[in-house]
Amino acid sequence: PTAQAIPSDWMQSPLGPSTIFSAGVGTRVGSLSVTTSGIYISEELPESGGSEVRLSTPPRYPYRRAVEARALWEGESRLGYATKWVYDLENDSSVLMADMAVRIGSSVRMNLGADWFSSETRKGVLGQLSGNDRIRLGVAYAF
């Protein structure tokens, strides 16, 4: 696609072509499944063109270089457990997520989870949340 001219009275975050590489592996042993993956994003941003106004907008991609590890256990019981760790290599930040789910009948699922954020730089999506750990509670109903 070709870039179209933006009217002079509009504001826009710069966008450019991106190259994305991602790879992952996973395995399942009984009720336990384990996966790991990584992502590398290279983005070419255009010159600002001398714009005097700088926009503070969320990034196009939450991570540009990151790895993830995930484990999920769902057995014959009503309980299920999941944990996920994401590490942002570029910003030296991470999040650890842990969840426990309970199936109630065939249509209701309750979830209790927690997220722990850590960062050495306080940069990036995860770094901004460093110290803002949280507990989550959810209910899902399928009808």
Protein Blocks (a to p, Z undefined) as FASTA:
>chain_A
ZZddddfkbccddddddddddddddddehjbccdddddddddddddeklpabdcddddfb
lbfbdcddddddddfblbdcdddddddfklopadddddddddehjkbccdddddddddfk
lpajklmmgoiaccdddddddZZ
